[in-house]
Amino acid sequence: RAAEEKLRKESGEDNWETKIFPIKYVDPTELTRVLSMFRSNVSYSGGALRILSVRAPKEIMPAIEDAIKRLDVPMPRKDAELMIYVLVASDQASTATLPASLQPVVTQLRNVLSYKGYQLVDTLIARGREGTATNLAGILPVELGNFPGNITYSFRAGFRIVNPDGKDSLLRLEGMRFSLNVPFNVQGNTMNLNVNTDVDIPRGQQVVVGKASYKDRAFILVMNAKFD
């Protein structure tokens, strides 16, 4: 004990104290980074306990306690609305009229893809709250000729609103998965097509998220987002 006391005095920590703080709302790792601004030693328990152990000079500890109290509060979650445009591109020219908002996107697609025709087959709307996962499922109104059955789709993504580097906010789709179940023969057998990616959607901008090829066609996803 005498050796420990001597070590504390030599290190200038003889007037330090240790306190334990349960963290309820925020990410303890992020909070640890903030507390590094104080003269202190902070340890995070990890796991489900969400405990911070803080060792600091007695005169600094009240400021640390106040910082934790101010920062460890419920964060308001924002609502977001995601528009998902499902286009079908094919080798056949199309006379279908596209919405004016999609014309610039299709013009760009014509410059990079070899398809001649583009048709909007459905517009899906996914609404969700930041920090939650959003799901959709349904049937796409696409003609398949003599093939029995329908094209079904499912969509899932986590919504997160981020502000990278202080720039304009983005809707980040985490673990985004858009799946199509498509009949491909007269027996009604189906094949599965997927577009899987994490993607950032700037507010009010059209973003081409990906495509899935099917015979001489391609399903192309274009998205835009509105959020608080």
Buried (B, 14 or more C-beta within 10 A) or exposed (E): EEEEEEEEEEEEBEEBEEEEBEBEEBEBEEBBEBBEEBEBBBEBBEEEEBBBEBBBBEEBBEEBBEBBEEBBEEEEBBEBBBBBBBBBBBEEEBEEEBEEEBEEBBEEBBEEBEBEBBBBBBEBEBEBEBEEEBEBEEEBEBEEEEBEBBBBBBBBBBBBBEEEEEEEBBBBBEEBBBBBBBBBEEEEEBEEBEBEBEBBBBBEEBBBBBBBEBEEBBBBBBBBBBBE
